[in-house]
Amino acid sequence: IVLGGSRARGIARPDSDVDIGIY
């Protein structure tokens, strides 16, 4: 579980800047 900018990841929520999800 990673806390960070999901826009950089683009997996969990590409439209969100900060999101908690499993990458």
PyMOL commands that set and color helices and strands:
alter all, ss='L'
color gray80, all
select helices_A, chain A and resi 6-9
alter helices_A, ss='H'
color red, helices_A
select strands_A, chain A and resi 2-4+19-21
alter strands_A, ss='S'
color yellow, strands_A
deselect
rebuild
show_as cartoon
